[in-house]
């Protein structure tokens, strides 16, 4: 379990999510995870200031990482406290990169793998949060599989 940092000013805006005393924050986060295409995992997310804490169980490391990214790539969220248990086989965690201004998946692929043509590997690793390889934004965190 660990804390993942995100760029607070970047990401999708969810109205009133981080308003102090928002009794619906947990439901809003669950709906957001569903809306980005990750289904309805067995998790519970709570908000404390600009930190989201997520607990529960998922079947794979990949599912866990995608949930952490979905919650962290929300405007106003600075960190996600990962308290998720993986029930499936233990595999190495992916690396994460933060998109910088002017980045493309090809440029990130070249920097990470030494081959710009492997951009689709990064795109696939970030589905369903990414709908198109050209739709990334500065401040967004992405999974980089080995």
N, CA, C and O of each residue as an XYZ file, in Angstrom:
584
protein
N       0.845     -1.166      0.000
C       0.000      0.000      0.000
C       0.896      1.237      0.000
O       1.941      1.271      0.650
N       0.467      2.231     -0.733
C       1.292      3.417     -0.845
C       0.456      4.613     -1.276
O      -0.728      4.493     -1.588
N       1.106      5.760     -1.283
C       0.442      6.984     -1.707
C       1.023      7.403     -3.049
O       2.241      7.493     -3.202
N       0.161      7.655     -4.009
C       0.557      8.111     -5.329
C       0.245      9.593     -5.447
O      -0.847     10.033     -5.087
N       1.202     10.362     -5.950
C       1.014     11.804     -6.111
C       0.564     12.125     -7.531
O       0.965     11.461     -8.487
N      -0.269     13.145     -7.654
C      -0.786     13.599     -8.936
C      -0.691     15.111     -9.000
O      -0.512     15.774     -7.979
N      -0.810     15.652    -10.200
C      -0.826     17.103    -10.369
C      -2.244     17.578    -10.098
O      -3.175     17.267    -10.840
N      -2.385     18.324     -9.040
C      -3.697     18.732     -8.537
C      -4.514     19.534     -9.545
O      -5.739     19.417     -9.582
N      -3.848     20.343    -10.360
C      -4.563     21.233    -11.283
C      -4.996     20.535    -12.571
O      -5.759     21.109    -13.348
N      -4.527     19.315    -12.814
C      -4.825     18.612    -14.066
C      -5.909     17.573    -13.849
O      -6.050     17.021    -12.758
N      -6.663     17.317    -14.889
C      -7.616     16.221    -14.844
C      -9.039     16.648    -15.076
O      -9.356     17.825    -15.246
N      -9.885     15.637    -15.074
C     -11.312     15.859    -15.293
C     -11.909     16.563    -14.078
O     -11.579     16.254    -12.933
N     -12.781     17.501    -14.352
C     -13.423     18.233    -13.265
C     -14.719     17.525    -12.873
O     -15.575     17.247    -13.713
N     -14.837     17.243    -11.583
C     -16.070     16.663    -11.040
C     -16.605     17.681    -10.049
O     -16.019     17.903     -8.990
N     -17.710     18.288    -10.400
C     -18.280     19.384     -9.618
C     -18.569     18.949     -8.191
O     -19.167     17.900     -7.955
N     -18.140     19.760     -7.256
C     -18.378     19.601     -5.821
C     -17.692     18.404     -5.179
O     -17.899     18.157     -3.991
N     -16.879     17.649     -5.924
C     -16.257     16.466     -5.345
C     -15.454     16.798     -4.101
O     -15.573     16.122     -3.079
N     -14.638     17.837     -4.186
C     -13.732     18.149     -3.084
C     -14.269     19.204     -2.127
O     -13.522     19.719     -1.295
N     -15.556     19.531     -2.232
C     -16.173     20.468     -1.306
C     -16.205     19.844      0.088
O     -16.717     18.736      0.250
N     -15.668     20.531      1.094
C     -15.682     19.972      2.450
C     -17.105     19.591      2.873
O     -18.058     20.340      2.660
N     -17.216     18.426      3.468
C     -18.507     17.961      3.941
C     -19.383     17.349      2.867
O     -20.557     17.082      3.125
N     -18.856     17.115      1.664
C     -19.633     16.517      0.584
C     -19.939     15.064      0.935
O     -19.065     14.201      0.854
N     -21.177     14.804      1.324
C     -21.592     13.460      1.718
C     -21.671     12.511      0.523
O     -21.727     11.296      0.712
N     -21.678     13.040     -0.699
C     -21.804     12.208     -1.895
C     -20.466     11.921     -2.570
O     -20.448     11.311     -3.639
N     -19.348     12.341     -1.983
C     -18.043     12.206     -2.624
C     -17.726     10.753     -2.969
O     -17.249     10.472     -4.069
N     -17.981      9.835     -2.054
C     -17.686      8.425     -2.309
C     -18.495      7.899     -3.496
O     -17.965      7.185     -4.347
N     -19.773      8.254     -3.547
C     -20.629      7.837     -4.671
C     -20.152      8.467     -5.975
O     -20.161      7.812     -7.018
N     -19.738      9.730     -5.928
C     -19.255     10.408     -7.133
C     -18.001      9.727     -7.666
O     -17.848      9.571     -8.877
N     -17.106      9.323     -6.774
C     -15.884      8.650     -7.194
C     -16.201      7.284     -7.794
O     -15.616      6.903     -8.808
N     -17.108      6.553     -7.186
C     -17.505      5.243     -7.713
C     -18.120      5.397     -9.105
O     -17.826      4.614    -10.007
N     -18.965      6.399     -9.273
C     -19.584      6.641    -10.584
C     -18.537      7.048    -11.614
O     -18.646      6.685    -12.785
N     -17.520      7.803    -11.185
C     -16.452      8.205    -12.095
C     -15.676      6.975    -12.582
O     -15.380      6.861    -13.771
N     -15.348      6.058    -11.668
C     -14.635      4.831    -12.042
C     -15.469      4.046    -13.060
O     -14.930      3.520    -14.034
N     -16.761      3.970    -12.834
C     -17.653      3.288    -13.785
C     -17.702      4.037    -15.122
O     -17.674      3.417    -16.185
N     -17.774      5.364    -15.064
C     -17.924      6.182    -16.272
C     -16.710      6.108    -17.189
O     -16.854      6.202    -18.408
N     -15.510      5.941    -16.623
C     -14.333      5.838    -17.482
C     -14.196      4.445    -18.078
O     -13.290      4.196    -18.874
N     -15.087      3.538    -17.701
C     -15.115      2.218    -18.322
C     -14.481      1.109    -17.519
O     -14.141      0.067    -18.079
N     -14.310      1.298    -16.222
C     -13.683      0.274    -15.396
C     -14.697     -0.600    -14.668
O     -14.334     -1.352    -13.764
N     -15.950     -0.506    -15.053
C     -16.967     -1.353    -14.439
C     -17.322     -0.896    -13.040
O     -17.258      0.290    -12.718
N     -17.697     -1.859    -12.216
C     -18.116     -1.577    -10.853
C     -17.270     -2.428     -9.903
O     -17.758     -3.411     -9.346
N     -15.997     -2.047     -9.720
C     -15.117     -2.866     -8.876
C     -15.520     -2.805     -7.412
O     -16.254     -1.911     -6.991
N     -15.033     -3.762     -6.651
C     -15.328     -3.862     -5.227
C     -14.393     -2.930     -4.443
O     -13.497     -3.377     -3.727
N     -14.634     -1.620     -4.602
C     -13.813     -0.625     -3.922
C     -14.692      0.407     -3.241
O     -15.880      0.537     -3.535
N     -14.074      1.139     -2.321
C     -14.725      2.282     -1.687
C     -13.684      3.392     -1.638
O     -12.557      3.179     -1.192
N     -14.066      4.566     -2.095
C     -13.153      5.706     -2.115
C     -13.721      6.821     -1.255
O     -14.915      7.115     -1.308
N     -12.848      7.443     -0.456
C     -13.254      8.564      0.384
C     -12.332      9.750      0.108
O     -11.203      9.585     -0.353
N     -12.834     10.936      0.398
C     -12.089     12.166      0.149
C     -11.778     12.848      1.474
O     -12.641     12.968      2.343
N     -10.530     13.293      1.614
C     -10.122     14.098      2.762
C      -9.251     15.219      2.214
O      -8.065     15.017      1.954
N      -9.840     16.407      2.037
C      -9.118     17.529      1.433
C      -8.838     17.230     -0.027
O      -9.765     17.042     -0.815
N      -7.557     17.183     -0.395
C      -7.201     16.876     -1.782
C      -6.653     15.453     -1.933
O      -6.039     15.113     -2.944
N      -6.891     14.627     -0.901
C      -6.433     13.231     -0.927
C      -7.631     12.290     -1.019
O      -8.629     12.459     -0.319
N      -7.511     11.294     -1.899
C      -8.511     10.246     -2.026
C      -7.908      8.974     -1.455
O      -6.784      8.609     -1.800
N      -8.643      8.298     -0.587
C      -8.219      7.004     -0.059
C      -9.142      5.956     -0.655
O     -10.365      6.082     -0.599
N      -8.540      4.919     -1.224
C      -9.337      3.877     -1.867
C      -8.997      2.530     -1.235
O      -7.829      2.166     -1.100
N     -10.051      1.793     -0.849
C      -9.910      0.480     -0.230
C     -10.728     -0.524     -1.024
O     -11.575     -0.149     -1.836
N     -10.471     -1.793     -0.786
C     -11.242     -2.851     -1.424
C     -10.356     -3.903     -2.041
O      -9.155     -3.967     -1.780
N     -10.982     -4.740     -2.880
C     -10.285     -5.835     -3.534
C     -10.544     -5.809     -5.034
O     -11.653     -5.527     -5.487
N      -9.493     -6.112     -5.791
C      -9.610     -6.238     -7.242
C      -8.884     -7.507     -7.670
O      -8.108     -8.077     -6.903
N      -9.142     -7.941     -8.895
C      -8.607     -9.212     -9.376
C      -7.178     -9.137     -9.893
O      -6.477    -10.149     -9.901
N      -6.720     -7.939    -10.332
C      -5.393     -7.870    -10.947
C      -4.679     -6.560    -10.619
O      -5.298     -5.561    -10.254
N      -3.358     -6.601    -10.762
C      -2.535     -5.408    -10.577
C      -2.921     -4.347    -11.598
O      -2.969     -3.162    -11.271
N      -3.195     -4.760    -12.830
C      -3.582     -3.820    -13.882
C      -4.871     -3.082    -13.515
O      -4.958     -1.864    -13.674
N      -5.868     -3.816    -13.025
C      -7.130     -3.190    -12.625
C      -6.886     -2.181    -11.506
O      -7.438     -1.082    -11.524
N      -6.065     -2.554    -10.542
C      -5.735     -1.664     -9.427
C      -5.102     -0.376     -9.935
O      -5.505      0.716     -9.533
N      -4.111     -0.499    -10.816
C      -3.414      0.681    -11.325
C      -4.346      1.581    -12.123
O      -4.251      2.805    -12.032
N      -5.233      0.998    -12.893
C      -6.177      1.808    -13.674
C      -7.141      2.559    -12.757
O      -7.482      3.709    -13.034
N      -7.575      1.937    -11.690
C      -8.460      2.605    -10.728
C      -7.717      3.765    -10.064
O      -8.276      4.851     -9.914
N      -6.467      3.544     -9.668
C      -5.672      4.613     -9.043
C      -5.514      5.790     -9.998
O      -5.625      6.944     -9.583
N      -5.255      5.506    -11.276
C      -5.125      6.578    -12.269
C      -6.450      7.293    -12.501
O      -6.480      8.518    -12.619
N      -7.540      6.544    -12.567
C      -8.848      7.166    -12.776
C      -9.175      8.128    -11.635
O      -9.723      9.206    -11.868
N      -8.841      7.744    -10.413
C      -9.121      8.607     -9.257
C      -8.133      9.757     -9.151
O      -8.507     10.854     -8.736
N      -6.884      9.527     -9.518
C      -5.865     10.571     -9.414
C      -5.926     11.602    -10.512
O      -5.524     12.748    -10.314
N      -6.428     11.206    -11.678
C      -6.525     12.137    -12.805
C      -7.845     12.906    -12.762
O      -8.537     13.038    -13.772
N      -8.174     13.403    -11.588
C      -9.341     14.253    -11.362
C      -8.808     15.598    -10.863
O      -7.972     15.640     -9.960
N      -9.286     16.681    -11.443
C      -8.848     18.011    -11.020
C      -9.104     18.192     -9.532
O     -10.200     17.923     -9.041
N      -8.080     18.650     -8.820
C      -8.193     18.901     -7.389
C      -7.638     17.785     -6.533
O      -7.433     17.977     -5.335
N      -7.388     16.614     -7.119
C      -6.844     15.494     -6.363
C      -5.319     15.550     -6.455
O      -4.754     15.510     -7.548
N      -4.659     15.642     -5.297
C      -3.202     15.719     -5.260
C      -2.568     14.363     -4.965
O      -1.418     14.121     -5.333
N      -3.321     13.471     -4.298
C      -2.755     12.164     -3.982
C      -3.864     11.136     -3.812
O      -5.004     11.457     -3.478
N      -3.479      9.881     -4.058
C      -4.385      8.757     -3.848
C      -3.679      7.779     -2.921
O      -2.592      7.287     -3.225
N      -4.312      7.508     -1.788
C      -3.785      6.543     -0.818
C      -4.313      5.172     -1.214
O      -5.504      4.894     -1.073
N      -3.437      4.328     -1.703
C      -3.790      3.006     -2.208
C      -3.863      2.006     -1.065
O      -2.847      1.653     -0.466
N      -5.070      1.556     -0.770
C      -5.308      0.521      0.234
C      -6.026     -0.664     -0.417
O      -6.762     -1.394      0.247
N      -5.806     -0.847     -1.725
C      -6.465     -1.910     -2.489
C      -5.652     -3.195     -2.384
O      -4.424     -3.171     -2.460
N      -6.343     -4.311     -2.211
C      -5.740     -5.630     -2.191
C      -5.985     -6.304     -3.534
O      -7.104     -6.286     -4.047
N      -4.936     -6.901     -4.108
C      -5.061     -7.650     -5.354
C      -5.231     -9.118     -4.989
O      -4.387     -9.690     -4.299
N      -6.330     -9.736     -5.452
C      -6.605    -11.126     -5.116
C      -6.011    -12.108     -6.116
O      -5.872    -13.292     -5.810
N      -5.659    -11.633     -7.301
C      -5.093    -12.500     -8.338
C      -3.593    -12.663     -8.197
O      -3.010    -12.307     -7.173
N      -2.969    -13.209     -9.241
C      -1.516    -13.426     -9.218
C      -0.747    -12.114     -9.038
O      -1.149    -11.061     -9.533
N       0.367    -12.213     -8.317
C       1.207    -11.046     -8.086
C       2.115    -10.844     -9.305
O       2.854    -11.745     -9.701
N       2.043     -9.649     -9.886
C       2.905     -9.292    -11.018
C       3.555     -7.950    -10.703
O       3.108     -7.214     -9.823
N       4.606     -7.654    -11.433
C       5.316     -6.389    -11.225
C       4.408     -5.209    -11.543
O       3.629     -5.242    -12.495
N       4.524     -4.185    -10.744
C       3.746     -2.968    -10.980
C       4.302     -2.231    -12.193
O       5.504     -2.262    -12.460
N       3.419     -1.577    -12.910
C       3.831     -0.755    -14.046
C       4.473      0.530    -13.540
O       4.280      0.923    -12.389
N       5.235      1.178    -14.410
C       5.755      2.509    -14.097
C       4.689      3.520    -14.489
O       3.754      3.203    -15.225
N       4.840      4.728    -13.993
C       3.918      5.804    -14.329
C       4.717      6.995    -14.835
O       5.825      7.250    -14.362
N       4.157      7.724    -15.795
C       4.757      8.971    -16.255
C       3.690     10.045    -16.228
O       2.496      9.764    -16.335
N       4.141     11.279    -16.084
C       3.247     12.429    -16.140
C       3.468     13.096    -17.494
O       4.599     13.411    -17.865
N       2.378     13.307    -18.226
C       2.441     13.933    -19.542
C       2.860     15.390    -19.387
O       2.311     16.127    -18.568
N       3.846     15.792    -20.192
C       4.302     17.180    -20.208
C       3.758     17.875    -21.454
O       3.368     17.215    -22.417
N       3.734     19.195    -21.433
C       3.261     19.967    -22.574
C       4.055     19.562    -23.819
O       5.285     19.518    -23.793
N       3.348     19.270    -24.895
C       3.977     18.881    -26.154
C       4.194     17.384    -26.298
O       4.566     16.920    -27.376
N       3.968     16.610    -25.224
C       4.141     15.158    -25.303
C       3.098     14.517    -26.204
O       1.967     14.990    -26.317
N       3.502     13.445    -26.831
C       2.599     12.549    -27.557
C       2.898     11.147    -27.041
O       3.927     10.923    -26.404
N       2.009     10.212    -27.313
C       2.299      8.841    -26.900
C       3.539      8.318    -27.620
O       4.304      7.543    -27.047
N       3.744      8.731    -28.864
C       4.942      8.318    -29.599
C       6.203      8.843    -28.924
O       7.182      8.109    -28.786
N       6.192     10.107    -28.502
C       7.356     10.696    -27.837
C       7.627     10.010    -26.498
O       8.778      9.759    -26.142
N       6.564      9.713    -25.767
C       6.729      9.013    -24.488
C       7.279      7.612    -24.743
O       8.166      7.150    -24.026
N       6.752      6.938    -25.764
C       7.218      5.599    -26.124
C       8.694      5.609    -26.501
O       9.445      4.715    -26.108
N       9.105      6.604    -27.252
C      10.505      6.727    -27.639
C      11.392      6.913    -26.403
O      12.449      6.292    -26.290
N      10.954      7.768    -25.484
C      11.730      8.033    -24.274
C      11.799      6.806    -23.358
O      12.830      6.547    -22.737
N      10.707      6.061    -23.278
C      10.631      4.940    -22.341
C      11.182      3.647    -22.936
O      11.957      2.939    -22.294
N      10.779      3.348    -24.159
C      11.142      2.071    -24.784
C      12.247      2.195    -25.833
O      12.808      1.188    -26.267
N      12.561      3.428    -26.241
C      13.537      3.601    -27.301
C      12.961      3.366    -28.685
O      13.704      3.261    -29.661
N      11.632      3.284    -28.774
C      10.954      3.012    -30.039
C       9.618      3.749    -30.045
O       8.714      3.406    -29.282
N       9.491      4.758    -30.901
C       8.259      5.556    -30.959
C       7.070      4.734    -31.425
O       5.929      5.070    -31.110
N       7.314      3.666    -32.166
C       6.225      2.859    -32.710
C       5.527      1.983    -31.670
O       4.529      1.335    -31.984
N       6.031      1.953    -30.455
C       5.389      1.172    -29.393
C       4.358      1.994    -28.610
O       3.926      1.600    -27.527
N       3.967      3.158    -29.188
C       2.996      4.024    -28.508
C       1.693      3.300    -28.212
O       1.033      3.585    -27.213
N       1.315      2.347    -29.091
C       0.045      1.642    -28.911
C       0.061      0.774    -27.645
O      -0.990      0.517    -27.058
N       1.241      0.326    -27.229
C       1.372     -0.439    -25.982
C       0.942      0.426    -24.799
O       0.256     -0.048    -23.893
N       1.348      1.697    -24.810
C       0.961      2.628    -23.749
C      -0.528      2.935    -23.844
O      -1.229      2.973    -22.832
N      -1.009      3.158    -25.080
C      -2.427      3.430    -25.270
C      -3.282      2.282    -24.732
O      -4.235      2.516    -23.989
N      -2.950      1.053    -25.099
C      -3.712     -0.118    -24.647
C      -3.652     -0.275    -23.127
O      -4.633     -0.681    -22.506
N      -2.510      0.044    -22.533
C      -2.349     -0.086    -21.086
C      -3.183      0.929    -20.318
O      -3.409      0.764    -19.120
N      -3.641      1.977    -20.996
C      -4.414      3.032    -20.340
C      -5.872      3.061    -20.782
O      -6.605      3.992    -20.451
N      -6.288      2.051    -21.521
C      -7.700      1.935    -21.875
C      -8.432      1.409    -20.656
O      -7.838      0.619    -19.922
N      -9.610      1.763    -20.393
C     -10.523      2.572    -21.174
C     -10.461      4.058    -20.846
O     -11.249      4.838    -21.381
N      -9.522      4.472    -19.961
C      -9.453      5.901    -19.630
C      -9.088      6.735    -20.849
O      -9.587      7.849    -21.009
N      -8.221      6.207    -21.712
C      -7.894      6.893    -22.966
C      -8.802      6.351    -24.055
O      -8.905      5.139    -24.249
N      -9.452      7.249    -24.753
C     -10.350      6.856    -25.833
C      -9.659      6.919    -27.192
O     -10.083      6.254    -28.138
N      -8.580      7.731    -27.293
C      -7.868      7.925    -28.551
C      -6.407      8.250    -28.222
O      -6.149      8.971    -27.258
N      -5.449      7.737    -28.998
C      -4.034      7.988    -28.694
C      -3.628      9.464    -28.692
O      -2.634      9.830    -28.065
N      -4.386     10.312    -29.386
C      -4.048     11.734    -29.441
C      -4.701     12.547    -28.328
O      -4.476     13.755    -28.246
N      -5.496     11.925    -27.477
C      -6.261     12.642    -26.457
C      -5.607     12.513    -25.082
O      -6.196     11.966    -24.150
N      -4.376     13.027    -24.972
C      -3.713     13.106    -23.671
C      -3.503     14.581    -23.354
O      -3.548     15.421    -24.253
N      -3.277     14.900    -22.093
C      -3.142     16.294    -21.703
C      -2.031     16.457    -20.669
O      -1.745     15.527    -19.914
N      -1.406     17.629    -20.631
C      -0.348     17.885    -19.654
C      -0.863     17.689    -18.222
O      -1.946     18.148    -17.862
N      -0.058     16.998    -17.427
C      -0.418     16.729    -16.049
C      -1.063     15.376    -15.847
O      -1.162     14.904    -14.715
N      -1.505     14.743    -16.920
C      -2.144     13.442    -16.837
C      -1.099     12.382    -16.509
O      -0.002     12.411    -17.066
N      -1.417     11.454    -15.624
C      -0.534     10.334    -15.332
C      -0.966      9.138    -16.159
O      -2.158      8.871    -16.312
N       0.022      8.414    -16.696
C      -0.232      7.257    -17.554
C       0.541      6.048    -17.033
O       1.628      6.187    -16.472
N      -0.040      4.852    -17.228
C       0.639      3.589    -16.920
C       1.612      3.280    -18.055
O       1.286      3.459    -19.229
N       2.794      2.819    -17.700
C       3.785      2.401    -18.692
C       4.137      0.942    -18.379
O       4.911      0.671    -17.461
N       3.568      0.011    -19.142
C       3.866     -1.401    -18.872
C       5.285     -1.748    -19.309
O       5.868     -1.074    -20.159
N       5.831     -2.804    -18.717
C       7.177     -3.260    -19.098
C       7.159     -3.844    -20.488
O       8.196     -4.282    -20.987
